[in-house]
Amino acid sequence: MNILVIDAQGGGVGRQLVSAIKEAFPEMIVTAVGTNSAATTAMRKAGADAVATGENAVVVGCRKADIIVGPIGIVIADSLLGEITPAMAVAVGQSSARRLLLPMNHCDNIVVGVGDLNLSRLVQRVIEEIGMYRIEKGD
């Protein structure tokens, strides 16, 4: 199973996601794509199997992923302080992959009705969802 982790800014969310996914599912291939080199470097250090940077890497990665994980801003053009381009948001939104989006309430995007969970709890929920998806797909 191929998991694509997308993050922006400093890559702190992506770093925690990559680390937790590799710990829980070491057999899965985790590709990490940062919108900038700092985000990519953080996810590389966390143990991603492959890393890349930039818009085209997001577009190509979305075509190959079974699961896409990242903050909810990855589906909103111009979010994350402008680091998500319209092409990136469209690629994530049109991908046939299952999307696991973390409701990060910042950068002018607020998800109403969602409890304000801390990042470690959100990462734990991602791991639970990947496990359920794996069972559903029979992997």
C-alpha positions as CSV (number, residue, x, y, z in Angstrom):
1,M,0.0,0.0,0.0
2,N,1.3,3.4,-0.9
3,I,0.7,6.3,1.5
4,L,1.4,9.9,0.4
5,V,2.0,12.4,3.2
6,I,1.8,16.1,2.1
7,D,2.8,19.0,4.3
8,A,3.9,22.6,4.0
9,Q,5.6,25.3,6.1
10,G,8.1,23.6,8.5
11,G,6.8,20.1,8.0
12,G,6.1,19.4,11.6
13,V,2.7,17.8,11.0
14,G,4.1,15.7,8.2
15,R,7.1,14.6,10.4
16,Q,4.8,13.3,13.1
17,L,2.6,11.6,10.5
18,V,5.5,9.9,8.7
19,S,7.1,8.7,12.0
20,A,3.8,7.3,13.3
21,I,2.8,5.6,10.1
22,K,6.3,3.9,9.7
23,E,6.2,2.8,13.3
24,A,2.7,1.3,13.0
25,F,3.0,0.0,9.5
26,P,6.7,-0.5,8.6
27,E,5.8,-2.6,5.5
28,M,3.9,0.3,3.9
29,I,5.6,2.6,1.4
30,V,5.4,6.2,2.6
31,T,6.2,8.9,0.2
32,A,6.4,12.4,1.6
33,V,6.0,15.5,-0.5
34,G,6.7,18.9,1.0
35,T,5.6,22.2,-0.6
36,N,9.1,23.5,0.3
37,S,12.4,22.0,1.2
38,A,12.1,22.5,4.9
39,A,8.9,20.4,5.0
40,T,10.5,17.7,2.8
41,T,13.6,17.6,5.0
42,A,11.6,17.2,8.2
43,M,9.6,14.2,6.6
44,R,12.8,12.6,5.3
45,K,14.3,12.7,8.8
46,A,11.2,11.1,10.1
47,G,11.8,8.0,7.9
48,A,9.8,8.5,4.7
49,D,10.7,5.9,2.0
50,A,10.8,8.5,-0.7
51,V,10.6,12.3,-0.7
52,A,10.1,15.1,-3.2
53,T,9.3,18.8,-3.2
54,G,6.9,21.0,-5.0
55,E,3.8,21.2,-7.1
56,N,4.5,18.5,-9.7
57,A,5.6,16.1,-7.0
58,V,2.2,16.5,-5.3
59,V,0.4,16.0,-8.7
60,V,2.3,12.9,-9.6
61,G,2.2,11.5,-6.1
62,C,-1.6,11.8,-6.0
63,R,-1.9,9.6,-9.0
64,K,0.1,6.8,-7.4
65,A,-1.2,6.9,-3.8
66,D,-3.7,4.6,-2.1
67,I,-4.0,6.9,0.8
68,I,-3.2,10.6,1.0
69,V,-2.6,12.2,4.5
70,G,-2.1,15.8,5.5
71,P,-3.7,18.8,7.0
72,I,-7.1,19.8,5.6
73,G,-5.5,22.8,3.9
74,I,-4.0,20.5,1.2
75,V,-7.4,20.5,-0.5
76,I,-7.9,24.3,-0.4
77,A,-6.1,26.4,-3.0
78,D,-3.9,29.1,-1.6
79,S,-4.1,27.7,1.9
80,L,-1.2,27.1,4.3
81,L,0.0,30.7,3.8
82,G,-0.3,30.3,0.0
83,E,1.9,27.2,-0.3
84,I,-1.0,25.0,-1.7
85,T,-1.4,25.9,-5.3
86,P,-4.7,25.4,-7.2
87,A,-3.1,22.5,-9.1
88,M,-2.1,20.8,-5.8
89,A,-5.6,21.1,-4.3
90,V,-7.2,19.8,-7.5
91,A,-4.7,16.8,-7.6
92,V,-5.6,15.8,-4.0
93,G,-9.3,16.3,-4.6
94,Q,-9.4,14.4,-7.8
95,S,-7.2,11.5,-6.7
96,S,-8.8,8.1,-6.4
97,A,-6.9,7.6,-3.1
98,R,-8.6,7.7,0.3
99,R,-7.9,11.1,1.9
100,L,-7.3,11.4,5.6
101,L,-7.4,15.1,6.3
102,L,-6.4,16.5,9.7
103,P,-8.7,19.4,10.8
104,M,-6.1,21.9,11.6
105,N,-8.0,25.1,12.4
106,H,-5.6,27.8,11.3
107,C,-4.6,29.9,8.3
108,D,-8.1,31.3,7.9
109,N,-9.7,27.9,7.5
110,I,-11.9,26.7,10.4
111,V,-13.7,23.4,10.4
112,V,-16.9,24.1,12.3
113,G,-18.2,21.3,14.5
114,V,-14.9,19.4,14.9
115,G,-13.4,19.2,18.3
116,D,-10.1,20.9,18.8
117,L,-7.9,17.8,19.2
118,N,-4.2,18.1,19.8
119,L,-1.8,16.9,17.0
120,S,-0.8,13.7,18.7
121,R,-4.5,12.6,19.0
122,L,-5.1,13.5,15.3
123,V,-2.1,11.4,14.3
124,Q,-3.4,8.5,16.4
125,R,-6.7,8.7,14.6
126,V,-4.9,8.6,11.2
127,I,-3.2,5.4,12.3
128,E,-6.5,3.9,13.3
129,E,-8.1,4.9,9.9
130,I,-5.2,3.4,8.0
131,G,-5.6,0.2,9.9
132,M,-9.3,0.0,9.1
133,Y,-8.6,0.8,5.5
134,R,-6.0,-2.0,5.3
135,I,-8.6,-4.5,6.7
136,E,-11.2,-3.2,4.3
137,K,-8.9,-3.7,1.3
138,G,-7.7,-7.1,2.6
139,D,-4.0,-6.1,2.8
